[in-house]
Amino acid sequence: MSNQAPSLTSMLEGLIRTLSVSSVTPAFDHSNRPLIDLLASWLESAGFRVEILSIPGRPDKANLLATLGRGPGGLVLSGHTDTVPFDAHLWKHDPLRLTESDGRYYGLGTSDMKSFLGLAIEAARGLAAADLTRPLMILATADEESAMHGARALVAAGRPLGRYAVIGEPTGLRPVRLHKGVMGESIRLVGRSGHASDPTLGNNAMEGMYDVIGALMAWRAELQQAHRHPAFKIPHPTLNLGHIHGGDNPNRICGECELHLDLRILPALSPADVRAELSRRVATVAERRGLIWQVEPLFESVPAAETPAGSALVRAAEALTGHVAEAVSFGTEAPFLNQLGMETIVLGPGDIAQAHQPDEYLALDRITPTLELLRALIRRFCLAPGKS
């Protein structure tokens, strides 16, 4: 790799100032192409072969794959290019400007997780393709914070990438080898409205939802008893009732009611099976009460992810960090990279407590350990013995 890539500080400044919010709300959603083009220019200058991969149905979004070296296998350093929307008035620092203060870099995406892309490029500085026995790849994806369009497009294309992958999501430099799946589901009941003075004039959908909630709470208890994984801090599936709306006036029998819930499922459970059982529970209540019912996903589910504890990548990360690989309850792109045949861990310098927060920051004392860790992984999985 030549020395033509900008300095690490310059790269971080460019990443933070380039707006790339993704959101399921169109008014907040932005293209990530300016950031992809910026990364492409740096990586091409650094000697990588760069491919910009379009995403079907999303002309304003793209993934980027940059490769140094040739052949099968190798290591992928992966990060998403997008951030969540932000409330600028709640920030003390400009969210779109890299600001150094109090031993920290402040800015939108410093922790979650634009900085990792700059750190990955910096970790490869000085390398040339001839040094590598297996390729080093840097992958930048679109829309992780909204619908994971980028990762899903990679799976749909079915193109193999590498043997091992590191996703630089914020983990405090502690390796993560498994996480729960994430489901968002909508339950809708339709009854019959009528004058509140006479309950026989209608069929109250809100009262039906009250019974559905009772059935869901009983199911939650069953899930917690039947499915446990000791690696997780919360070792069982969770079900959260997050939003409910029904009716339009107190003197009218509620004709429609909708409930939104969040499910975090263990690797042994499939979203399809969980949704089928949810539908069965709702149908039992609705049919008993003569209500029309519907269960639909709020978004396409994120599967759970698990990389075996005996994976060479897991063992290497544990040895380098001094931490046993952990389990987390938040979702990442790991299951999609696993579907492409990669053994995948999540390991990055930020902290999850900083993600999606005003005045998001990356501690400066995390930068050197991150670079040392990435360089060690590159040596282990891409370089011939004796190379450095």
C-alpha positions as CSV (number, residue, x, y, z in Angstrom):
1,M,0.0,0.0,0.0
2,S,1.4,3.4,-0.9
3,N,1.5,6.4,1.3
4,Q,-1.0,8.2,-0.9
5,A,-3.9,7.6,1.4
6,P,-4.7,10.7,3.5
7,S,-3.6,10.8,7.1
8,L,-5.9,9.1,9.6
9,T,-7.1,12.4,11.0
10,S,-7.9,13.7,7.5
11,M,-9.9,10.5,6.8
12,L,-11.8,10.8,10.0
13,E,-12.6,14.4,9.3
14,G,-13.9,13.5,5.8
15,L,-16.0,10.6,7.1
16,I,-17.7,12.7,9.8
17,R,-18.4,15.7,7.6
18,T,-20.0,13.6,4.9
19,L,-23.7,13.3,5.7
20,S,-25.0,9.7,5.2
21,V,-28.0,9.3,7.5
22,S,-30.3,6.4,6.7
23,S,-33.9,6.2,8.0
24,V,-37.1,4.4,7.3
25,T,-38.6,7.9,7.2
26,P,-38.0,9.3,3.7
27,A,-37.7,12.9,5.0
28,F,-34.6,11.9,7.0
29,D,-33.0,9.5,4.6
30,H,-29.9,10.5,2.6
31,S,-27.8,8.9,-0.1
32,N,-24.5,7.3,1.0
33,R,-22.9,7.7,-2.4
34,P,-20.8,10.8,-1.5
35,L,-19.3,8.7,1.4
36,I,-18.8,5.7,-0.9
37,D,-17.1,7.8,-3.5
38,L,-14.8,9.3,-0.8
39,L,-13.8,5.9,0.4
40,A,-13.3,4.7,-3.1
41,S,-10.9,7.6,-3.9
42,W,-8.8,6.9,-0.8
43,L,-8.7,3.1,-1.4
44,E,-7.8,3.4,-5.1
45,S,-5.0,5.7,-4.2
46,A,-3.9,3.1,-1.6
47,G,-3.6,0.4,-4.2
48,F,-6.9,-1.5,-3.6
49,R,-9.1,-2.8,-6.4
50,V,-12.3,-1.0,-5.7
51,E,-15.8,-2.1,-6.7
52,I,-18.9,0.0,-6.1
53,L,-21.8,-2.4,-5.9
54,S,-25.3,-1.1,-6.7
55,I,-28.3,-2.1,-4.5
56,P,-31.4,-3.1,-6.5
57,G,-34.2,-0.6,-6.1
58,R,-32.0,1.9,-4.3
59,P,-30.2,4.0,-6.9
60,D,-29.0,6.5,-4.3
61,K,-27.3,3.8,-2.2
62,A,-24.3,1.5,-2.8
63,N,-21.9,-0.9,-1.1
64,L,-18.2,-0.7,-1.6
65,L,-15.7,-3.6,-1.7
66,A,-12.0,-2.9,-1.9
67,T,-9.5,-5.7,-2.3
68,L,-5.8,-5.9,-1.8
69,G,-4.2,-9.1,-3.0
70,R,-5.8,-12.1,-4.8
71,G,-7.0,-15.6,-4.2
72,P,-9.5,-17.3,-2.1
73,G,-10.1,-16.8,1.7
74,G,-8.7,-13.8,3.4
75,L,-9.9,-11.2,5.9
76,V,-12.8,-8.7,5.5
77,L,-12.8,-5.6,7.6
78,S,-16.4,-4.4,7.5
79,G,-18.3,-1.3,8.5
80,H,-21.5,0.5,7.6
81,T,-21.4,3.9,6.1
82,D,-24.7,5.3,7.5
83,T,-25.7,6.9,10.8
84,V,-29.0,7.4,12.5
85,P,-30.8,10.8,12.3
86,F,-29.6,13.3,14.8
87,D,-30.9,16.3,16.8
88,A,-28.3,19.0,16.2
89,H,-29.7,21.3,18.9
90,L,-28.9,18.6,21.6
91,W,-25.3,18.5,20.6
92,K,-22.6,20.7,22.3
93,H,-20.3,19.9,19.4
94,D,-21.1,20.2,15.7
95,P,-22.2,16.6,14.8
96,L,-20.8,17.0,11.2
97,R,-17.4,18.2,12.3
98,L,-14.7,16.1,13.9
99,T,-13.9,17.9,17.2
100,E,-11.0,16.9,19.5
101,S,-11.7,17.7,23.1
102,D,-11.2,16.1,26.5
103,G,-9.3,13.2,25.1
104,R,-12.1,12.4,22.7
105,Y,-13.1,12.7,19.1
106,Y,-16.7,14.0,18.9
107,G,-18.9,13.7,15.8
108,L,-21.8,11.8,14.3
109,G,-20.4,8.3,13.5
110,T,-17.3,8.4,15.6
111,S,-18.4,5.5,17.7
112,D,-21.1,3.9,15.5
113,M,-19.2,3.4,13.2
114,K,-17.7,5.5,10.5
115,S,-14.4,5.8,12.3
116,F,-13.7,2.1,11.9
117,L,-13.5,2.5,8.1
118,G,-10.8,5.0,8.5
119,L,-9.0,2.9,11.0
120,A,-9.2,-0.1,8.7
121,I,-7.5,1.8,5.9
122,E,-4.9,3.1,8.3
123,A,-4.2,-0.4,9.6
124,A,-3.3,-1.5,6.0
125,R,-1.0,1.4,5.4
126,G,2.4,0.2,4.1
127,L,1.0,-3.0,2.7
128,A,1.3,-4.1,-1.0
129,A,-0.5,-6.8,-2.8
130,A,2.7,-8.7,-3.2
131,D,3.0,-9.0,0.6
132,L,-0.3,-11.0,0.9
133,T,-0.8,-14.7,0.7
134,R,-4.5,-14.2,1.1
135,P,-6.5,-11.0,0.2
136,L,-7.4,-8.2,2.6
137,M,-10.8,-6.7,1.9
138,I,-12.5,-3.5,3.2
139,L,-16.3,-3.6,2.9
140,A,-18.5,-0.6,3.4
141,T,-22.2,-1.2,3.4
142,A,-25.4,0.9,3.1
143,D,-28.5,1.3,5.3
144,E,-27.5,-0.9,8.3
145,E,-29.3,1.6,10.6
146,S,-32.6,1.3,8.8
147,A,-33.3,-1.8,6.7
148,M,-29.9,-3.4,6.1
149,H,-30.4,-3.1,2.4
150,G,-26.7,-3.3,1.8
151,A,-26.0,-6.5,3.6
152,R,-29.2,-8.1,2.2
153,A,-28.1,-7.2,-1.3
154,L,-24.7,-8.9,-0.7
155,V,-26.5,-12.1,0.3
156,A,-28.9,-11.9,-2.6
157,A,-25.9,-11.6,-5.0
158,G,-24.4,-14.7,-3.4
159,R,-20.8,-13.6,-4.1
160,P,-18.3,-15.1,-1.7
161,L,-16.0,-12.5,-0.1
162,G,-13.5,-13.9,2.3
163,R,-13.0,-16.6,5.0
164,Y,-13.1,-14.4,8.0
165,A,-14.8,-11.0,8.8
166,V,-14.5,-8.4,11.5
167,I,-17.4,-5.9,11.8
168,G,-16.2,-2.8,13.6
169,E,-19.4,-2.0,15.5
170,P,-18.9,-0.5,19.0
171,T,-17.9,-3.2,21.4
172,G,-15.3,-1.5,23.5
173,L,-12.6,-3.7,21.9
174,R,-14.2,-6.8,23.3
175,P,-14.9,-9.5,20.7
176,V,-18.5,-10.5,20.2
177,R,-19.3,-13.9,18.5
178,L,-23.1,-14.1,18.8
179,H,-26.1,-11.8,19.1
180,K,-29.8,-12.2,19.2
181,G,-32.1,-11.8,16.3
182,V,-34.3,-8.7,16.1
183,M,-38.0,-8.7,15.1
184,G,-40.5,-5.9,15.0
185,E,-44.1,-7.0,14.6
186,S,-47.5,-5.3,14.1
187,I,-50.7,-6.9,15.4
188,R,-54.0,-5.3,14.1
189,L,-57.5,-6.2,15.3
190,V,-60.7,-5.0,13.5
191,G,-64.0,-5.1,15.3
192,R,-67.1,-3.0,14.9
193,S,-67.6,0.6,16.2
194,G,-70.8,1.8,17.8
195,H,-72.2,4.1,20.4
196,A,-70.5,3.6,23.7
197,S,-73.9,3.7,25.6
198,D,-74.7,0.2,24.4
199,P,-71.8,-2.3,24.2
200,T,-74.0,-4.7,22.1
201,L,-73.9,-2.3,19.2
202,G,-70.3,-3.0,18.5
203,N,-67.3,-5.4,19.0
204,N,-64.5,-3.6,20.9
205,A,-61.1,-4.2,19.3
206,M,-59.3,-2.6,22.2
207,E,-60.8,-5.1,24.6
208,G,-59.8,-7.8,22.2
209,M,-56.2,-6.4,22.3
210,Y,-56.3,-6.6,26.0
211,D,-56.9,-10.3,25.7
212,V,-54.2,-10.6,23.1
213,I,-51.7,-8.9,25.5
214,G,-52.6,-11.4,28.2
215,A,-51.9,-14.2,25.7
216,L,-48.6,-12.6,24.7
217,M,-47.5,-12.3,28.3
218,A,-48.2,-15.9,28.9
219,W,-46.3,-16.8,25.7
220,R,-43.3,-14.6,26.9
221,A,-43.1,-16.6,30.1
222,E,-43.2,-19.9,28.1
223,L,-40.4,-18.6,25.8
224,Q,-38.3,-17.7,28.8
225,Q,-38.7,-21.1,30.3
226,A,-38.1,-23.1,27.1
227,H,-35.3,-21.2,25.5
228,R,-32.1,-20.2,27.3
229,H,-28.5,-19.5,26.2
230,P,-26.1,-18.9,29.1
231,A,-23.7,-16.7,26.9
232,F,-26.2,-13.8,27.0
233,K,-26.6,-11.4,29.9
234,I,-30.3,-11.8,29.4
235,P,-30.3,-15.5,28.6
236,H,-33.7,-15.9,27.1
237,P,-35.8,-14.3,24.4
238,T,-37.4,-11.0,25.2
239,L,-40.8,-9.6,24.1
240,N,-41.5,-5.9,24.5
241,L,-44.8,-4.1,24.0
242,G,-43.7,-0.8,22.5
243,H,-46.6,1.0,20.9
244,I,-50.4,0.7,20.9
245,H,-53.2,2.8,19.3
246,G,-56.9,2.2,19.1
247,G,-60.1,4.0,18.7
248,D,-60.8,7.7,18.1
249,N,-63.2,9.0,20.8
250,P,-64.2,7.9,24.3
251,N,-67.9,7.8,23.4
252,R,-67.4,5.4,20.5
253,I,-66.7,1.6,20.7
254,C,-63.2,1.0,19.5
255,G,-63.4,-0.4,16.0
256,E,-59.7,-0.9,15.3
257,C,-56.6,-1.4,17.5
258,E,-52.9,-1.9,16.6
259,L,-50.0,-3.1,18.8
260,H,-46.3,-3.0,17.9
261,L,-43.9,-5.2,19.7
262,D,-40.2,-6.0,19.7
263,L,-38.8,-9.5,19.9
264,R,-35.2,-10.4,20.5
265,I,-34.7,-14.1,19.8
266,L,-31.9,-16.6,20.4
267,P,-29.8,-18.2,17.7
268,A,-31.8,-21.5,18.0
269,L,-35.0,-19.7,17.0
270,S,-36.0,-18.7,13.4
271,P,-38.0,-15.5,12.8
272,A,-40.4,-17.5,10.5
273,D,-41.2,-20.0,13.3
274,V,-41.6,-17.2,15.9
275,R,-43.9,-15.2,13.6
276,A,-46.0,-18.3,13.0
277,E,-46.5,-19.0,16.7
278,L,-47.3,-15.3,17.3
279,S,-50.0,-15.5,14.6
280,R,-51.4,-18.6,16.1
281,R,-51.7,-16.9,19.5
282,V,-53.4,-13.8,18.1
283,A,-55.7,-15.9,15.9
284,T,-56.9,-17.9,18.9
285,V,-58.0,-14.7,20.8
286,A,-59.4,-12.9,17.7
287,E,-61.5,-15.8,16.5
288,R,-63.0,-16.4,19.9
289,R,-64.0,-12.8,20.0
290,G,-65.2,-12.5,16.4
291,L,-62.5,-10.0,15.4
292,I,-60.6,-9.7,12.2
293,W,-56.8,-10.0,12.8
294,Q,-53.5,-9.4,11.0
295,V,-49.9,-10.0,12.0
296,E,-47.3,-8.3,9.8
297,P,-43.6,-7.5,10.2
298,L,-42.7,-3.9,10.8
299,F,-39.4,-4.6,9.0
300,E,-37.6,-7.6,7.6
301,S,-36.2,-9.4,10.5
302,V,-32.5,-9.5,11.4
303,P,-31.6,-13.1,12.1
304,A,-29.5,-14.1,15.2
305,A,-25.8,-14.7,14.6
306,E,-23.4,-17.2,16.1
307,T,-19.9,-18.0,15.1
308,P,-18.5,-21.1,16.9
309,A,-16.3,-20.5,19.9
310,G,-13.6,-22.7,18.2
311,S,-13.3,-20.5,15.2
312,A,-9.7,-19.5,14.4
313,L,-10.9,-15.8,14.2
314,V,-12.6,-16.0,17.6
315,R,-9.6,-17.6,19.2
316,A,-7.3,-15.0,17.7
317,A,-9.4,-12.1,18.8
318,E,-9.6,-13.5,22.3
319,A,-5.9,-13.9,22.5
320,L,-5.2,-10.4,21.2
321,T,-7.7,-8.6,23.4
322,G,-7.5,-10.7,26.5
323,H,-11.3,-11.1,26.6
324,V,-13.5,-14.1,26.1
325,A,-15.8,-13.5,23.1
326,E,-19.2,-12.3,24.3
327,A,-22.9,-12.2,23.3
328,V,-25.0,-9.1,22.9
329,S,-28.7,-8.3,22.4
330,F,-28.4,-5.8,19.6
331,G,-28.4,-6.7,15.9
332,T,-25.6,-6.3,13.4
333,E,-24.8,-7.4,9.8
334,A,-23.0,-10.5,11.1
335,P,-25.7,-13.0,10.2
336,F,-25.6,-11.8,6.6
337,L,-21.9,-12.2,6.4
338,N,-22.2,-15.6,8.0
339,Q,-24.7,-16.5,5.3
340,L,-21.9,-15.8,2.7
341,G,-19.7,-18.4,4.3
342,M,-17.6,-16.2,6.6
343,E,-16.8,-16.7,10.2
344,T,-17.7,-13.3,11.6
345,I,-17.0,-11.4,14.8
346,V,-18.1,-8.0,15.9
347,L,-15.2,-6.0,17.4
348,G,-14.8,-2.2,17.3
349,P,-13.3,0.7,19.3
350,G,-16.5,2.5,20.2
351,D,-18.9,1.9,23.0
352,I,-22.5,1.0,22.5
353,A,-23.5,3.5,25.2
354,Q,-22.4,6.2,22.8
355,A,-24.3,4.9,19.8
356,H,-27.3,7.1,18.7
357,Q,-26.6,9.7,21.4
358,P,-25.9,13.4,21.2
359,D,-22.2,14.2,21.5
360,E,-21.2,10.8,20.3
361,Y,-17.5,10.3,20.7
362,L,-14.6,8.0,20.3
363,A,-11.9,8.0,23.1
364,L,-8.5,8.8,21.6
365,D,-6.8,6.1,23.7
366,R,-8.8,3.5,21.7
367,I,-7.1,4.4,18.4
368,T,-3.7,2.9,18.9
369,P,-5.0,-0.4,20.4
370,T,-7.4,-0.7,17.5
371,L,-4.7,-0.2,14.9
372,E,-2.5,-2.7,16.7
373,L,-5.3,-5.3,16.9
374,L,-6.3,-4.9,13.2
375,R,-2.6,-5.2,12.1
376,A,-2.2,-8.3,14.1
377,L,-5.3,-9.8,12.5
378,I,-4.1,-8.9,9.0
379,R,-0.7,-10.6,9.8
380,R,-2.5,-13.7,11.1
381,F,-5.0,-14.1,8.2
382,C,-3.4,-12.4,5.2
383,L,0.4,-12.3,5.4
384,A,2.9,-15.0,4.9
385,P,4.9,-16.0,8.0
386,G,7.6,-13.6,8.8
387,K,6.0,-10.7,6.9
388,S,4.9,-7.5,8.8
